[in-house]
Amino acid sequence: MSDHRLPQPDRPWVMRTYAGHSDARRSNELYRKNLAKGQTGLSVAFDLPTQTGYDPDHVLARGEVGKVGVSIAHKGDMHQLLDGIPLDEMNTSMTINATAAWLLGLYATVAEENGVDRSQLKGTTQNDIIKEYLSRGTYAFPPEPSMRLIADMVAFTVNEVPSWNPTNICSYHLQEAGATPVQEIAYALSTGIAVLDEVKARGQVADEDFPKVFGRISFFVNAGIRLVEEIAKLRTMSALWQEIGRERYGVTDEKMLRFRYGVQVNSLGLTEAQPENNIQRIVLEALAVTLSRDSRARAIQLPAWNEAMGLPRPWDQQWSLRIQQVLANETDLLEYPDIFEGSVVMDGLVEELTAGARAEMAVVEEHGGAVKAVPYMKARLVESHRDRVARIEAGEQKVIGQNSFTETEDSPLTAGADGGILTPDPEVERERVEALEEWKAERDSDAVRTALDELAKAAADDSVNIMPATIAAAKAGATTGEWAQTMREVFGAYRAPTGVDSASAPGEREQMAEIRRRVDETSEQIGHRIKILVGKPGLDGHSNGAEQVALRARDVGMEVIYQGIRLTPEEIAESALQEDVDVVGLSILSGSHLELIPEVVRLLRDEGVEVPVVVGGIIPVADAERLREAGVAGVYTPKDFDVNRIMGEIVELVGQRAGAGAAA
């Protein structure tokens, strides 16, 4: 057999579709259909209340139940979600972080009650809390106890669920937050080191088993559109991870040293304008993680073409699955050794990225490691994202259909009555609240109380592994909100840094000079600096857009009030009143805009705060009209990439209000 062909083609990667919405019953139907279409693993999307530890009846869950994933409040929901799916055969990925210990506890409980021993379970819990503080925002507890929960899960799975990946270090959202390839590599690997050091320090895994700990750490990465650079990035991560294993942790087993990663390709680059272009973007990004055999992904899930517009339909997700199947079954990419071996370009790029990543990891280490370096890393990501946005605004970075080649035919993909997206049933939240009441009424309340008391004791004793008490609470019938509230009472509350205050001043760009002049002019007209409140109502933690608006407002001379994520409409209205702001900017990407935005507008009016409200997010055209009818002055969606234009319109709104006030 020739050296340029493999004796046998490689097995394809695990093919997943990131799916789940509404409730367990509807999601179970979706999973069964996806598996019947040839999907080879499950990837569970949970709704924001489940991700952040709230039951469907909590005030912060308003408008969020079942929106971006499935609502799972207790073991009854998990039973229904997995009904008819053989857990001893299935490889299940759960995108869950702050409440990962709880969801794994529910999964293990359901398996046991279905006669499957936990040692047979295969899958992954994402469980990377550092990136939640940096980019995605679904944290629940402070950093130190959160790291303890991760370390407890690692020890528990290595000892009792040997085929489970207990943590999936997630650089995906770092790139979504603007990370350069060097930052993505450095911050992800630094997080891996922080987790491993914490597991070692807790001493719940025997020294001789520590290579197994290293071997069960997996990664979840992002592949962007810069195809060649992305391939080099993954080859770099693979080499550096093996180096860390050998040199820092003394791992010698080649199998344990492998850099194991799954992928969802880039959603940041998907456009609402000419959305059909997203298909070729997704295909090219899938090639970035499959072409290089030495750093090929172990599992892939592709976004749907319409994710910049709203929730994908089953057909849209099928299209993304078929892309993977064509790549694996029709092309010849699984038939060859690594096609980049000996490439001058690839070797040079890897060398460049390696040097940059080592330097940045050293800076993180100087800050005390990944946990203590969160404020530093957050500020650097906000700055990198600002640079990306500015390049697109200036046309230096071309985005086809958005800032170049914008002449277009109407897309037949969006011409249907549904606008090309899925709208969850608005009755889901009411149904889930009623179902929760029924569950609580029928369970053994004394058993739940006892289990939660034991859970609190375990949480308070740092030497105890949290998983046995968590599984006991799951078996007793405790809820997601009860588990998380027990943890909050022991661990305390936490609000992550926004990165806006500590971001450096921008480089001088000509296009900002005019908007600064207009801000100065209007500020003089109203007698003080324009003051803007940027707020994120509800549980949506995707704060990248809000941060960039807050940062740009600051950079063009406005006074900015930005308190970060996870605020109730009441808190936002109260803040607008207390701070005496001139304009309110709200950001929601979770689909809960129709429930939460009109409520903020109503509360502002009730408080007598007559200021313009502008909104940004993934908002369908019909919903934008309804928001305007509710009193919103401006609606911005991903197609509105020119932040200076948005700033100009905000200044105009403030000026108009001042003029109207003077006239009155």
C-alpha positions as CSV (number, residue, x, y, z in Angstrom):
1,M,0.0,0.0,0.0
2,S,1.3,3.4,-0.9
3,D,2.3,5.9,1.8
4,H,0.0,8.5,0.4
5,R,-3.1,6.4,1.1
6,L,-4.5,4.9,4.3
7,P,-4.9,1.1,4.4
8,Q,-8.5,1.6,5.4
9,P,-10.5,4.9,5.4
10,D,-10.8,6.5,8.8
11,R,-14.1,6.2,10.6
12,P,-16.2,9.4,10.4
13,W,-16.4,11.8,13.4
14,V,-19.5,11.7,15.6
15,M,-22.2,13.8,13.8
16,R,-24.5,15.8,16.0
17,T,-27.1,18.5,15.7
18,Y,-27.3,21.0,18.6
19,A,-31.0,20.7,19.3
20,G,-33.7,21.1,21.9
21,H,-36.5,23.5,22.5
22,S,-39.7,24.0,24.5
23,D,-40.2,21.0,26.7
24,A,-38.9,17.4,27.1
25,R,-41.7,15.8,25.0
26,R,-41.2,18.0,22.0
27,S,-37.4,17.7,22.2
28,N,-37.6,13.9,22.5
29,E,-39.6,13.8,19.2
30,L,-36.9,16.0,17.6
31,Y,-34.1,13.8,18.8
32,R,-35.7,10.6,17.5
33,K,-36.2,12.2,14.1
34,N,-32.6,13.4,14.0
35,L,-31.3,10.0,14.9
36,A,-33.4,8.4,12.3
37,K,-31.8,10.8,9.7
38,G,-28.4,9.4,10.5
39,Q,-27.2,11.6,13.3
40,T,-24.8,9.5,15.4
41,G,-24.8,11.4,18.8
42,L,-27.1,13.7,20.8
43,S,-26.2,17.3,21.5
44,V,-28.7,18.8,24.0
45,A,-29.5,22.5,24.1
46,F,-31.0,23.6,27.4
47,D,-33.0,26.8,27.9
48,L,-31.5,29.6,29.9
49,P,-33.3,29.0,33.2
50,T,-32.0,25.4,33.2
51,Q,-28.5,26.7,32.3
52,T,-28.4,29.3,35.1
53,G,-30.2,27.3,37.8
54,Y,-33.8,28.7,37.9
55,D,-37.1,26.9,37.7
56,P,-39.7,27.9,35.1
57,D,-41.7,29.9,37.7
58,H,-38.8,32.1,38.8
59,V,-39.0,35.9,38.1
60,L,-35.8,35.8,36.0
61,A,-37.2,32.9,33.9
62,R,-40.0,35.1,32.5
63,G,-40.0,34.9,28.7
64,E,-37.0,32.6,28.6
65,V,-38.6,29.1,29.2
66,G,-38.0,26.8,26.3
67,K,-36.6,29.5,24.1
68,V,-33.0,28.6,23.3
69,G,-33.2,25.0,24.4
70,V,-35.2,22.5,26.4
71,S,-36.5,23.2,29.9
72,I,-35.4,20.5,32.4
73,A,-36.6,21.1,35.9
74,H,-36.3,17.6,37.5
75,K,-35.7,13.9,36.8
76,G,-39.3,13.5,35.4
77,D,-38.3,15.9,32.6
78,M,-35.1,14.1,32.0
79,H,-36.9,10.7,31.8
80,Q,-39.2,12.2,29.1
81,L,-36.4,13.9,27.2
82,L,-34.5,10.5,26.9
83,D,-37.5,8.3,26.4
84,G,-36.8,5.4,24.0
85,I,-33.1,6.4,23.6
86,P,-30.7,3.7,24.7
87,L,-28.3,5.4,27.1
88,D,-25.9,2.4,27.2
89,E,-25.3,3.0,23.5
90,M,-25.8,6.7,23.0
91,N,-23.0,9.4,23.1
92,T,-24.7,12.4,24.6
93,S,-23.2,15.9,24.7
94,M,-24.8,18.4,27.1
95,T,-24.1,22.1,26.6
96,I,-24.3,22.9,30.3
97,N,-21.9,24.7,32.6
98,A,-22.9,26.3,35.9
99,T,-25.4,23.6,36.6
100,A,-23.4,20.8,34.9
101,A,-23.1,18.7,38.1
102,W,-26.9,18.8,38.5
103,L,-27.7,17.8,34.9
104,L,-25.1,15.0,35.1
105,G,-26.8,13.9,38.3
106,L,-30.2,13.8,36.5
107,Y,-28.7,11.9,33.6
108,A,-27.1,9.3,35.8
109,T,-30.3,9.0,37.8
110,V,-32.4,8.4,34.7
111,A,-29.9,5.8,33.5
112,E,-30.0,4.0,36.8
113,E,-33.8,4.0,37.0
114,N,-33.8,2.6,33.4
115,G,-31.5,-0.2,34.4
116,V,-28.3,1.2,32.9
117,D,-25.2,1.3,35.1
118,R,-23.5,4.7,35.2
119,S,-20.2,3.1,34.2
120,Q,-21.7,2.4,30.8
121,L,-22.6,6.1,30.1
122,K,-20.8,7.9,27.3
123,G,-20.9,11.6,26.6
124,T,-19.7,15.1,27.5
125,T,-20.7,17.9,29.8
126,Q,-19.4,21.2,28.6
127,N,-18.7,22.4,32.1
128,D,-16.3,25.2,31.4
129,I,-17.1,28.1,33.8
130,I,-14.1,30.4,32.8
131,K,-15.5,31.0,29.4
132,E,-18.9,31.8,31.0
133,Y,-17.3,34.7,32.8
134,L,-15.5,35.7,29.6
135,S,-18.1,35.4,26.9
136,R,-21.3,33.5,27.3
137,G,-22.6,34.6,30.7
138,T,-24.5,31.5,32.0
139,Y,-22.5,31.4,35.3
140,A,-24.3,30.9,38.6
141,F,-21.7,30.9,41.3
142,P,-18.4,32.6,42.1
143,P,-15.2,31.3,40.4
144,E,-13.6,29.4,43.3
145,P,-16.7,27.2,44.2
146,S,-17.5,26.8,40.5
147,M,-14.0,25.4,39.9
148,R,-14.5,23.1,42.9
149,L,-17.8,21.7,41.3
150,I,-15.9,21.1,38.0
151,A,-13.0,19.3,39.9
152,D,-15.6,17.2,41.8
153,M,-17.2,16.1,38.5
154,V,-13.9,15.2,37.0
155,A,-13.0,13.0,40.0
156,F,-16.4,11.4,40.1
157,T,-16.4,10.5,36.4
158,V,-12.8,9.3,36.2
159,N,-13.6,7.0,39.1
160,E,-17.2,6.0,38.3
161,V,-18.1,7.0,34.7
162,P,-14.9,6.3,32.8
163,S,-16.1,7.0,29.3
164,W,-17.6,10.4,30.2
165,N,-15.8,13.7,29.3
166,P,-16.5,15.7,32.5
167,T,-15.4,19.0,31.1
168,N,-15.2,20.3,27.6
169,I,-12.9,23.4,27.6
170,C,-14.7,25.7,25.3
171,S,-12.8,28.1,23.1
172,Y,-15.9,28.4,20.8
173,H,-17.4,31.3,22.6
174,L,-14.1,33.1,23.0
175,Q,-13.9,33.4,19.2
176,E,-17.6,34.5,19.2
177,A,-16.5,37.2,21.7
178,G,-13.8,38.4,19.3
179,A,-10.8,36.3,20.3
180,T,-7.9,36.2,17.8
181,P,-6.5,32.7,17.1
182,V,-3.7,33.4,19.6
183,Q,-6.1,34.4,22.3
184,E,-8.4,31.4,21.6
185,I,-5.5,29.0,22.0
186,A,-4.0,30.7,25.0
187,Y,-7.1,31.2,27.1
188,A,-8.5,27.8,26.4
189,L,-5.3,25.9,27.3
190,S,-4.8,28.2,30.3
191,T,-8.3,27.1,31.4
192,G,-7.4,23.5,30.9
193,I,-4.4,24.0,33.2
194,A,-6.6,25.6,35.8
195,V,-9.0,22.7,35.9
196,L,-6.2,20.1,36.1
197,D,-4.4,22.0,38.9
198,E,-7.7,22.2,40.8
199,V,-8.3,18.4,40.4
200,K,-4.8,17.7,41.6
201,A,-5.1,20.0,44.6
202,R,-8.4,18.4,45.7
203,G,-6.7,15.0,45.8
204,Q,-9.8,12.9,45.0
205,V,-8.1,11.0,42.2
206,A,-5.1,8.7,42.9
207,D,-1.8,9.8,41.5
208,E,-1.5,6.8,39.3
209,D,-4.9,7.6,37.7
210,F,-4.0,11.3,37.0
211,P,-3.1,10.5,33.3
212,K,-6.8,9.4,33.0
213,V,-7.8,12.8,34.2
214,F,-5.7,14.5,31.5
215,G,-7.0,12.0,28.9
216,R,-10.7,12.8,29.7
217,I,-10.3,16.6,29.3
218,S,-11.8,17.5,25.9
219,F,-12.2,20.7,24.0
220,F,-14.9,22.5,22.1
221,V,-13.5,24.8,19.5
222,N,-14.7,27.2,16.9
223,A,-13.7,27.1,13.2
224,G,-13.9,30.5,11.5
225,I,-13.9,31.5,7.9
226,R,-10.1,32.0,7.6
227,L,-9.7,28.4,6.5
228,V,-5.9,28.0,6.4
229,E,-5.4,29.9,9.7
230,E,-8.0,27.8,11.4
231,I,-6.3,24.5,10.3
232,A,-3.0,25.9,11.7
233,K,-4.7,26.9,14.9
234,L,-6.0,23.4,15.6
235,R,-2.6,21.8,14.8
236,T,-1.1,24.3,17.2
237,M,-3.5,23.5,20.0
238,S,-2.9,19.8,19.5
239,A,0.9,20.2,19.8
240,L,0.8,22.5,22.7
241,W,-1.7,20.3,24.7
242,Q,0.5,17.3,24.3
243,E,3.5,19.4,25.4
244,I,1.6,20.5,28.5
245,G,0.6,16.9,29.3
246,R,4.2,15.7,29.1
247,E,6.0,18.6,30.7
248,R,3.6,19.9,33.4
249,Y,1.8,16.7,34.3
250,G,4.2,13.9,33.4
251,V,1.8,12.1,31.1
252,T,3.5,9.5,28.9
253,D,0.6,7.4,27.5
254,E,0.2,8.7,23.9
255,K,-3.5,7.8,23.9
256,M,-4.1,10.0,27.0
257,L,-2.1,12.9,25.5
258,R,-4.3,13.2,22.4
259,F,-6.0,16.6,21.9
260,R,-9.6,15.5,21.7
261,Y,-12.0,18.2,20.5
262,G,-15.5,18.7,19.2
263,V,-16.6,21.6,17.0
264,Q,-19.4,23.9,16.2
265,V,-18.3,26.1,13.4
266,N,-18.5,29.9,13.6
267,S,-21.9,31.5,14.3
268,L,-20.4,35.0,14.7
269,G,-19.8,35.3,11.0
270,L,-23.3,34.2,9.9
271,T,-25.2,37.1,8.4
272,E,-28.8,38.1,8.5
273,A,-28.2,39.9,5.1
274,Q,-28.2,37.4,2.2
275,P,-28.5,34.5,4.6
276,E,-28.0,31.9,1.8
277,N,-24.3,32.9,1.9
278,N,-24.1,31.2,5.3
279,I,-24.2,27.7,3.7
280,Q,-20.9,28.1,1.9
281,R,-19.4,29.6,5.1
282,I,-20.5,26.6,7.1
283,V,-19.1,24.2,4.5
284,L,-15.7,25.9,4.4
285,E,-15.5,26.0,8.2
286,A,-16.4,22.3,8.4
287,L,-13.4,21.7,6.1
288,A,-11.1,23.5,8.5
289,V,-11.8,20.8,11.1
290,T,-11.8,17.8,8.9
291,L,-9.1,18.3,6.3
292,S,-6.1,17.8,8.6
293,R,-6.1,14.2,9.8
294,D,-3.6,14.9,12.6
295,S,-6.0,17.4,14.2
296,R,-9.4,16.2,13.0
297,A,-12.4,16.9,15.2
298,R,-13.9,13.9,17.1
299,A,-17.4,15.3,16.9
300,I,-19.0,18.1,14.8
301,Q,-22.2,20.0,15.0
302,L,-22.9,22.6,12.4
303,P,-25.1,25.7,12.9
304,A,-28.0,26.2,10.5
305,W,-28.0,28.8,7.8
306,N,-30.6,30.9,9.5
307,E,-29.2,31.2,13.1
308,A,-28.6,35.0,12.7
309,M,-32.4,35.3,12.1
310,G,-33.9,33.1,14.8
311,L,-34.4,29.5,15.9
312,P,-33.8,26.9,13.1
313,R,-36.5,24.5,11.9
314,P,-35.9,20.8,11.7
315,W,-35.4,21.1,7.9
316,D,-32.6,23.7,8.5
317,Q,-30.9,21.4,10.9
318,Q,-31.2,18.5,8.5
319,W,-29.4,20.6,5.9
320,S,-26.5,21.0,8.3
321,L,-26.4,17.3,9.1
322,R,-26.4,16.5,5.4
323,I,-23.4,18.7,4.9
324,Q,-21.5,16.5,7.3
325,Q,-22.7,13.3,5.7
326,V,-21.7,14.5,2.2
327,L,-18.2,15.4,3.5
328,A,-17.7,12.0,5.2
329,N,-19.4,9.7,2.7
330,E,-19.1,11.3,-0.7
331,T,-15.7,13.0,-0.6
332,D,-12.3,11.2,-0.2
333,L,-11.0,13.2,2.8
334,L,-11.1,10.2,5.1
335,E,-8.8,8.1,2.8
336,Y,-5.5,9.9,3.2
337,P,-2.8,10.6,5.9
338,D,-2.4,14.2,6.9
339,I,-2.3,16.2,3.7
340,F,-0.5,19.2,5.3
341,E,2.5,17.3,6.5
342,G,5.7,19.0,5.3
343,S,3.8,22.2,4.2
344,V,6.0,25.2,4.4
345,V,3.0,27.5,4.8
346,M,1.4,25.3,7.5
347,D,4.6,24.8,9.5
348,G,5.3,28.6,9.4
349,L,1.8,29.4,10.6
350,V,1.9,26.9,13.4
351,E,5.3,28.3,14.5
352,E,3.8,31.8,14.5
353,L,0.7,30.9,16.5
354,T,2.7,28.7,18.9
355,A,5.0,31.6,19.8
356,G,2.1,34.0,20.2
357,A,0.1,31.6,22.4
358,R,3.0,30.8,24.6
359,A,3.6,34.5,25.2
360,E,-0.1,35.1,26.0
361,M,-0.3,32.1,28.3
362,A,2.7,33.5,30.2
363,V,0.8,36.7,30.8
364,V,-2.2,34.7,32.1
365,E,0.2,32.9,34.4
366,E,1.6,36.2,35.6
367,H,-1.9,37.2,36.6
368,G,-2.2,34.1,38.8
369,G,-3.7,31.6,36.3
370,A,-7.0,31.5,34.4
371,V,-9.3,32.1,37.4
372,K,-7.6,35.2,38.7
373,A,-6.9,36.4,35.1
374,V,-10.6,36.6,34.2
375,P,-10.7,40.5,34.3
376,Y,-7.6,40.7,32.2
377,M,-8.8,38.2,29.6
378,K,-12.2,39.8,29.4
379,A,-10.8,43.2,28.7
380,R,-8.5,41.8,26.0
381,L,-11.5,40.1,24.3
382,V,-13.6,43.2,24.4
383,E,-10.8,45.1,22.7
384,S,-10.3,42.4,20.0
385,H,-14.0,42.4,19.3
386,R,-13.9,46.2,19.0
387,D,-11.1,45.9,16.4
388,R,-13.1,43.3,14.4
389,V,-16.3,45.5,14.4
390,A,-14.3,48.5,13.4
391,R,-12.6,46.7,10.5
392,I,-16.0,45.6,9.2
393,E,-17.4,49.1,9.5
394,A,-14.5,50.5,7.6
395,G,-14.8,47.8,4.9
396,E,-11.3,46.6,5.7
397,Q,-12.7,43.1,6.5
398,K,-15.2,42.1,3.8
399,V,-18.4,40.3,4.7
400,I,-20.2,39.4,1.5
401,G,-23.8,40.6,1.4
402,Q,-23.3,42.8,4.5
403,N,-20.6,45.4,3.7
404,S,-19.7,44.4,0.1
405,F,-21.7,42.9,-2.9
406,T,-24.9,44.1,-1.2
407,E,-27.0,44.2,-4.4
408,T,-29.2,41.1,-4.1
409,E,-32.2,39.2,-5.3
410,D,-34.8,38.4,-2.6
411,S,-34.1,35.1,-0.9
412,P,-36.8,32.4,-1.5
413,L,-35.5,30.8,1.7
414,T,-37.1,33.5,3.8
415,A,-40.2,34.0,1.7
416,G,-42.5,31.6,3.6
417,A,-45.1,32.6,6.1
418,D,-42.8,31.6,9.0
419,G,-40.0,33.9,7.7
420,G,-37.6,31.0,7.5
421,I,-37.4,30.3,11.3
422,L,-39.1,28.3,14.0
423,T,-41.2,30.2,16.6
424,P,-41.7,28.3,19.8
425,D,-45.2,27.8,21.1
426,P,-45.9,30.8,23.4
427,E,-47.9,28.5,25.7
428,V,-44.8,26.5,26.7
429,E,-44.0,28.7,29.7
430,R,-47.4,28.5,31.2
431,E,-47.5,24.7,30.6
432,R,-44.1,24.3,32.2
433,V,-45.1,26.3,35.3
434,E,-48.2,24.2,35.7
435,A,-46.3,21.0,35.3
436,L,-43.8,22.1,37.9
437,E,-46.6,22.7,40.4
438,E,-47.9,19.2,39.7
439,W,-44.5,17.7,40.2
440,K,-44.0,19.4,43.5
441,A,-47.5,18.4,44.7
442,E,-46.9,14.7,43.9
443,R,-43.4,14.2,45.2
444,D,-42.3,13.2,48.7
445,S,-41.6,16.7,50.2
446,D,-39.9,15.4,53.3
447,A,-37.4,13.3,51.2
448,V,-36.6,16.4,49.1
449,R,-36.1,18.5,52.2
450,T,-33.7,15.9,53.7
451,A,-31.8,15.5,50.4
452,L,-31.4,19.3,50.0
453,D,-30.2,19.6,53.7
454,E,-27.5,16.9,52.9
455,L,-26.6,18.8,49.7
456,A,-26.1,22.0,51.7
457,K,-23.8,20.2,54.2
458,A,-21.8,18.7,51.3
459,A,-21.4,22.1,49.7
460,A,-20.3,23.7,52.9
461,D,-17.6,21.1,53.5
462,D,-14.9,21.7,50.9
463,S,-13.4,18.3,51.4
464,V,-16.5,16.5,50.2
465,N,-17.3,15.6,46.6
466,I,-20.6,17.2,45.6
467,M,-21.8,14.5,43.2
468,P,-23.2,11.8,45.6
469,A,-25.4,14.4,47.4
470,T,-26.4,15.9,44.0
471,I,-27.5,12.5,42.7
472,A,-29.4,11.8,45.9
473,A,-31.3,15.1,45.5
474,A,-32.1,14.2,41.9
475,K,-33.5,10.8,42.9
476,A,-35.6,12.4,45.6
477,G,-37.3,14.7,43.1
478,A,-35.6,18.0,43.8
479,T,-35.7,20.7,41.1
480,T,-33.1,22.6,39.1
481,G,-33.9,25.8,41.0
482,E,-33.8,24.1,44.4
483,W,-30.4,22.5,43.7
484,A,-29.0,25.9,42.4
485,Q,-30.5,27.9,45.3
486,T,-29.0,25.5,47.8
487,M,-25.6,26.1,46.1
488,R,-26.2,29.9,46.0
489,E,-26.9,30.0,49.7
490,V,-23.6,28.3,50.5
491,F,-21.4,29.8,47.8
492,G,-22.8,33.4,47.6
493,A,-23.7,35.6,44.6
494,Y,-21.3,36.8,41.8
495,R,-21.3,39.3,39.0
496,A,-18.6,38.8,36.4
497,P,-16.5,41.7,35.0
498,T,-17.9,43.4,31.8
499,G,-14.5,44.3,30.4
500,V,-15.9,47.6,29.2
501,D,-14.4,49.8,32.0
502,S,-10.9,48.2,31.7
503,A,-10.7,48.2,27.9
504,S,-8.1,50.6,26.6
505,A,-8.9,53.6,24.5
506,P,-9.4,52.9,20.8
507,G,-6.9,53.7,18.0
508,E,-7.9,57.0,16.3
509,R,-10.3,56.3,13.4
510,E,-11.6,59.0,11.1
511,Q,-15.1,57.7,11.1
512,M,-15.4,58.4,14.8
513,A,-14.5,62.1,14.6
514,E,-17.9,63.2,13.2
515,I,-20.0,61.2,15.7
516,R,-17.9,62.6,18.6
517,R,-18.6,66.1,17.3
518,R,-22.3,65.4,17.3
519,V,-22.2,63.9,20.8
520,D,-20.4,67.1,22.0
521,E,-23.0,69.3,20.2
522,T,-26.0,67.5,21.6
523,S,-24.5,67.3,25.1
524,E,-24.1,71.1,25.1
525,Q,-27.7,71.4,23.9
526,I,-29.1,69.4,26.9
527,G,-26.6,70.9,29.4
528,H,-24.8,67.6,30.3
529,R,-23.0,64.7,28.8
530,I,-25.4,62.3,27.0
531,K,-26.0,59.5,29.5
532,I,-27.0,56.0,28.1
533,L,-28.1,53.0,30.1
534,V,-27.2,49.7,28.3
535,G,-29.1,46.8,29.8
536,K,-29.6,43.1,29.3
537,P,-33.0,42.0,30.6
538,G,-33.7,38.4,31.3
539,L,-31.2,35.5,31.4
540,D,-29.5,36.0,28.0
541,G,-25.7,36.1,28.7
542,H,-24.5,36.7,25.1
543,S,-23.2,40.2,25.9
544,N,-20.8,40.8,23.1
545,G,-23.1,43.2,21.2
546,A,-24.1,45.1,24.4
547,E,-20.5,45.4,25.3
548,Q,-19.6,46.8,21.9
549,V,-22.4,49.4,22.1
550,A,-21.4,50.4,25.6
551,L,-17.8,50.7,24.6
552,R,-18.5,52.7,21.4
553,A,-20.8,55.0,23.4
554,R,-18.0,55.6,25.8
555,D,-15.4,56.1,23.1
556,V,-17.5,58.7,21.3
557,G,-18.0,60.7,24.5
558,M,-21.2,59.6,26.1
559,E,-21.5,58.7,29.8
560,V,-22.3,55.0,30.0
561,I,-24.1,53.0,32.6
562,Y,-23.6,49.3,31.9
563,Q,-24.1,46.8,34.7
564,G,-23.7,43.6,32.7
565,I,-26.1,40.7,32.3
566,R,-29.1,39.2,33.9
567,L,-31.3,42.1,35.1
568,T,-35.1,42.1,35.6
569,P,-37.2,44.8,33.8
570,E,-37.8,46.3,37.2
571,E,-34.1,46.6,37.9
572,I,-33.5,48.3,34.6
573,A,-36.3,50.8,35.0
574,E,-35.1,51.6,38.6
575,S,-31.6,52.1,37.3
576,A,-32.8,54.4,34.5
577,L,-34.7,56.5,37.1
578,Q,-31.8,56.7,39.7
579,E,-29.2,57.5,37.1
580,D,-31.3,60.1,35.3
581,V,-30.4,58.7,31.8
582,D,-31.2,60.3,28.5
583,V,-31.6,57.0,26.5
584,V,-32.0,53.3,27.3
585,G,-30.4,50.6,25.0
586,L,-31.5,47.0,25.6
587,S,-30.0,43.8,24.1
588,I,-31.6,40.4,23.8
589,L,-30.5,37.5,21.7
590,S,-32.5,34.7,23.3
591,G,-35.9,35.3,21.7
592,S,-37.6,36.7,24.8
593,H,-37.8,40.3,23.4
594,L,-41.6,40.4,23.0
595,E,-42.1,39.4,26.7
596,L,-39.4,41.6,28.3
597,I,-38.9,44.7,26.2
598,P,-42.5,46.0,26.3
599,E,-42.4,45.4,30.1
600,V,-39.3,47.6,30.4
601,V,-41.0,50.3,28.4
602,R,-44.2,50.1,30.5
603,L,-42.2,50.3,33.8
604,L,-40.2,53.3,32.5
605,R,-43.5,55.1,31.8
606,D,-44.9,54.2,35.2
607,E,-41.7,55.7,36.8
608,G,-42.1,58.9,34.7
609,V,-38.9,58.2,32.7
610,E,-39.8,59.6,29.3
611,V,-36.6,58.7,27.4
612,P,-36.2,56.9,24.0
613,V,-35.6,53.1,24.2
614,V,-33.6,51.3,21.5
615,V,-33.3,47.6,21.2
616,G,-30.7,45.2,19.6
617,G,-30.8,41.5,19.1
618,I,-31.9,38.6,16.9
619,I,-35.4,40.1,16.2
620,P,-37.6,39.0,13.3
621,V,-39.1,41.7,11.1
622,A,-42.7,41.1,12.4
623,D,-41.5,41.3,16.0
624,A,-39.6,44.6,15.3
625,E,-42.9,46.1,14.2
626,R,-44.6,45.0,17.4
627,L,-41.8,46.4,19.5
628,R,-42.2,49.8,17.7
629,E,-45.9,49.7,18.4
630,A,-45.0,49.1,22.1
631,G,-43.1,52.3,22.2
632,V,-39.5,51.3,21.1
633,A,-37.8,54.1,19.2
634,G,-35.3,51.9,17.2
635,V,-34.7,48.2,16.5
636,Y,-31.3,46.9,15.4
637,T,-30.5,43.4,14.3
638,P,-27.3,41.6,13.0
639,K,-27.6,43.4,9.6
640,D,-26.9,46.7,11.4
641,F,-23.2,46.3,11.6
642,D,-22.3,50.0,11.5
643,V,-22.1,50.9,15.2
644,N,-21.3,54.6,14.4
645,R,-24.6,54.8,12.4
646,I,-26.4,53.4,15.5
647,M,-24.6,56.0,17.7
648,G,-25.6,58.8,15.3
649,E,-29.3,57.7,15.5
650,I,-29.2,57.5,19.3
651,V,-27.7,61.1,19.5
652,E,-30.5,62.2,17.1
653,L,-33.2,60.7,19.3
654,V,-31.7,62.4,22.4
655,G,-31.6,65.7,20.5
656,Q,-35.2,65.4,19.3
657,R,-36.4,64.7,22.8
658,A,-34.5,67.8,24.1
659,G,-36.0,69.8,21.2
660,A,-39.5,68.6,22.0
661,G,-39.0,69.3,25.7
662,A,-37.9,72.8,25.0
663,A,-40.8,73.4,22.6
664,A,-43.3,72.2,25.3
